[in-house]
C-alpha cells in the first residue's frame, strides 16, 4: 500500500505577503526612486547651461509677471507690456552695474593705499605682538604667496575662470531670451503642456501652476524688500563711518540677502574686513555690531511680516537645500535652491490634496480646457 504524500507548496506571491516581504518591496521602491532622482540630477547637470537660465527666467517671470498682467488688463497689447517690463528690468540691472563700476573706479586707488598701510600695520603687530614672529618667517610666507600666485596652478585656474565667464555670458543671453518669452507667452506655454491631461489631473496641474507662480513671486518680492532694508541700513552705516566702497558693499549686501541664513551675514563680514583694513579695528567692530543688529531685525520682524507664507520651510530644510545647491551648482545653486525647495513643498501639498480649490487660482492663467492661441 503506497502512501502518497502531498507536499504543501506556498504560492509564489506569498513570499512577499509577510512583513519582511512588504519591507523588501518598500525598500526596492525607495531605491528605485533614489536611482531615478540621482540619474535625473546627473542628466540635468550635464545641460546646466540650459537648465539654470530656465530656472532663473522662471523665477524672474514669476516676480515681475503681475506687473505685465496689470498692463495687459489695462488694455495694453501683450508684446508692448512685456517690452516695457523687460526694458525696465534691463535698465535697473544696467544702473546697478554702472554704480558699482563708478564707485570702484573712483575709490580703488584710495582703498589700495589704505590696504597697503593696513598690511604694514598688521606686519608690525605680528612682529611685536604677544606671539612674536621673526622677520625671516614673514619673508618666507611672502615668498610662498608670490610663488603660488605665479604658479601653473593659478594660471590654469585663470583659464578655467575665463571659461566660466564665457559660460556666464552665454547663459545670461539665453536667460534674457527665455525670460522674454515666459513673460509674453507664459500662459500659452503652460496650456500647451497641459493638453494631454483632463479632469482631476488637469485641475491639480493648473493648481500646481498657480501655486508655483505664487510661491516664486512672493519669495522674490519679499526677499527683495528685506534685502532693500538690509542694504539701506548697512549702506548708511558704511557711509557714515566713511568706509571705502560703501555703495558696492551695500549692493553686495542686497545680492547676498537672496541666499537665506548666510548671504547677508557673509556680505556684512566682507564689509567689516574692508573697514578693518581701511579704517581700523574700532570701525570694523562698529560695522559688525550694525550687521548683527540688522540680521536680528530681519529674522525677528521683517521675515515673518514681509515673507508671510511664501516660504513655509523649516530652517533645517533651508540649510540642507543651501548645502545641496551649493555642492551641485556653486553660488547659483545656493541662490536657486531655497525657492525651488519651497516650490517643491508647495507642489507636494497641492498634489496630495483630495479636492484642489480652483477658486483662488491666478486669474492670469488660462482657463480649463483651453487651447493655446
Secondary structure by P-SEA (a helix, b strand, c coil): cbbbbbbbccccccccccaaaaaaaaaaaaaaaaaaaaaaaaaaaaaaaaaaaaaaaaaaaaaaaaaaaaaaaacccaaaaaaaaaaaaaaaaaaaaaaaaaaaaacaaaaaaaaaaaaaaaaaaaacccccccaaaaaaaaaaaaaaaacaaaaaaaaaaaaaaaaaaaaaaaaaaaaaaaaacaaaaaaaaacccccaaaaaaaaaaaaaaaaaaaaaaaaaaaaaaaaaaaaaaaaaacccaaaaaaaaaaaaccccccaaaaaaaaaaaaaaacccaaaaaaaaaaaaaaaaaaacccccccccccccccaaaaaaaaaaaaacccaaaaaaaaaaaaaaaaaaaaaaccccccccccccccccccccc
